[in-house]
Amino acid sequence: MDIKLIKAKCEDLKTILQMQKEAFAELYGKYQDTETSPATENYEKILFRFNQPETTYYFIMADNVKVGVIRIVDCKDGITRKRISPIFIMPEYRNKGYAQQAIKEAERIHGKQHWKLDTILQEEGNCYLYEKLGYHQTGKTKQINDKMTIVFYEKD
């Protein structure tokens, strides 16, 4: 499996937004988290994040196909934890190891230490993936609604 992370450009943002809405639609339907779901974000929010100097969006490429996206927040100050927010794989490419390989590649590019991320506690597959990659729960959680809790992870 040959995964590459290709830096997105400003002209790619509409594609990223479309992919993000499609990738998170199922979770949005399941949890109805209107306030926090990436499925409900608009172009302006993606553009705002893209323009942050610490943000890099990457397309996750497998055999020259865009299978997903990962956003890395890296202040490059040696103090602030690097953050993955969000990462997503398109539905037709899931369960093939692409997310795992993308995270490993992001860590290779940005450094293996001092990371954080969060996910939905009820999504056991997501939790399993991050724990398999060496992330551990911090003990902090945030209740979004009666169906959904966000759990926070770190990797040192």
C-alpha positions, 0 to 999 in steps of 0.5 A: 500500500503506497500512501502519500500526503499531498499538500492541498492548495486554496483552489482545492478547498471546495473539493475538501469541503465536498469530500468532508460533507460526504465522509461525515454524513453517516456520523451526522445522521447517527449523532445529530451533532449540528454544532460540532459535525464536520458535515455541517461546516461551510466553505468560510470555516474551511477557508479560515482554517486553511489560512491559519499559518499553523494549518496544513491540509493534505489529500490522502492519496492511494494509487493517485486517488484521493481517498481522504483528507487529513488536517495537521495543526503544527505551531512548530514551536516545540511546546504546543502539541501537534493536532490532527483535526480532522482526518477522514477517509471516503466511505468506499475506501474505509477499512483498508488501512489508509487512515493508519498509514496517513497518520504514520506519514503525518508523524513522519513529516511533522515529527513523531512526538507531542500529538493530540486529537479527539474522536467520538467515544462511541465510535470504537473503531476510531478509538481502536485505531488511535490506541493502536498507533500509540495514542492514549486517552487523557481522561478528558471527555466532552458530552455533545448530546445524549448520544455522543461524547468526545474523548481526547487523546495524546501521544508523547 
